[in-house]
Amino acid sequence: MTMKIFKYIGMLLVLILWSSSCQDDDISIGEIKAPSNLNVAIDITGADADNPFGDGSGEVTFNAQADDAVSYSYLFNGTLEAAPSGQKVYNFSRTGTFIYDVTVIANGTGGLSTSTTVQVEVLVLYEPPIELVNLLTSAPFRIKSEANGHFGLGPVGGEVFGEFFAAPANDKAGVGMYDDRYIFNADGTFTHIVDNTNDDPTEDPSGTVFGRENLINELNGPGSGTQNGADIENYPYSDYIGSWSITAPGGVVTLNLTGIGFIGYYIGGNHSYELFGYDPQQASNDLVLRSTDGNNEFDWWFLITPGEPGGNDANEPPFENQIWADEFDTDGAPNASNWTYDLGTGQNGWGNNESQTYTDDPSNVIVENGLLKITARAENGGYTSSRLKSQGLFDFTYGRVEVRAKLPSGGGTWPAIWMLGSNFESIGWPNCGEIDIMEHVGNQQNTVFSSLHFPGNSGGDAVTEGTIDGDVSDTFHIYEVVWSPSEISFSIDGQVFHTFTNNAELPFNDDFFLILNVAMGGNFGGTIDPGFTSSTMEIDYVRVYQ
């Protein structure tokens, strides 16, 4: 009986629809045809007769127009993005002048479309700070939910975080924001994990996100989420992969995400986030992001940070991601990409009344059989040696440095493995700070020292600890420092012998570079044995982890 009722109802609906289709006032979508006369205007920011490829910012605005088009899309680098009005801004990031192919699609009625591919040649002069790249790729980022003012909104172009609203700590718990993780991979891909709590024991890409009403529909998720005012909470969505880049249009450091890529709260727009107030020398790993929504209604603010809540962040140990190393596996002079030299006698014996002259001669410094060898020699009534440094080639803030070395011997020898603040030329020593990973003097053959020099504690007043080890000149040992915002610790072969509490008031929160040398005599090296001829520090490797 029920099936018969459904059958009659179905027949009635068919008759009604047929009758409606015959009415004179029928609503029609019009003729179905593909768009035509597709034209694309290209505006390279800063381009003129003298700068045909732009001002170096890499910013290009595309404007598409076509007859009978109802919307537009752009395809670049494998990513298709909607641009309903026909306008699309790209921020190209590859340093240099390159030609890019961009496909523009005009969408018409009935699913018909017309496309064209245009070429644009763009100059990019900007290179992102290596500190920022290292930070972004160091660990997954998240919204810093435990902080007051981690999410907010204000007027377009406003200068105050969350001028209209700034969320208190954990204010948006349970809406699909705090369990998201944003991974900036070193190969330029961007991975958005929409729920980091459901991947144990097996990976589950499903989750929910948080966004603005209407705009969040651009995601085309499988559900609608829950509306709360103008917010859409727990909108169903899955993990996805896009790309990221850093540009600086108008001199403002900007993080760009491709496709629908977003952080924290979906607002549409251009998917670019200004790093508000970013300073490469900042001690904090937190980043403040600002972006204008797709309605051009508000600027939205986000505070993101690496690491998990209540746990170690990317600047706290353990440091296990190797970011730099020299294994000394090529015979000859040290790798010029890693090392340069201090040469000569230095002012006042390199500040310590030292007796050696530093050279880059192979008799003083050479790589042989997988080892860097720095040799101090008695020559012509004096002494020669060598001092290598990574200044201008490699520096870093926080991490773990591991050096496997065998030390020289003999009264007056003073080998050191150490680091100096990269800003020492501008602010001077000891203001820049100094971290001595290993110091040894032949006049105290059985003792190895580590020291920290900073204002009020420098020279003979440095914070120093020593440890007894009787075979440092006969056997290789691993000398290590673990350096974080909260602590600096020193060890030999994994045994910590010196720990120092770091804080934001000290100079140990900025970039440092590496130094390897063997000095002779001086304030710490002491009296040189009259019978000294030569002795060598051998280094198997230098490795840096973050």
Secondary structure, DSSP 8 states (H G I E B T S, - for coil): -HHHHHHHHHHHHHHHHHHHHTSTT----------EEEEEEEEETT--SS-TT-SSB-EEEEEEEEET-SEEEEEETTEEEE-TTSEEEEE--SSEEEEEEEEEEEE-GGG-EEEEEEEEEEEE-----HHHHHHHTTS-EEE-TTSTTSEEEE-TT--STTSSEE--TTTTTTSSSTT-EEEE-TTSEEEEES-TTS-SSS---EEEEEEETTGGGGG--SS--EEETTEEEEEEEE-EEEEEEEE-GGG--EEEE-TT--SSSB--TT-EEEETT--TT-S---EEEEEE-TTSS-EEEEEEEES-TTS--TTSS----EEEEE---S-BS--TTT-EEE-B--TTIIIIIB-EEE---TTTEEEETTEEEEEEEEETTEEEE-EEE-TTT--BSSEEEEEEEE---STTEEEEEEEEETTHHHH-TTTT-EEEEEEE-GGGTTEEEEEEEBTTB-GGGSEEEEEE-TTTTTS-EEEEEEE-SSEEEEEETTEEEEEEE--TTSSTTS-EEEEEEEEEBHHHH----TT--EEEEEEEEEEEE-
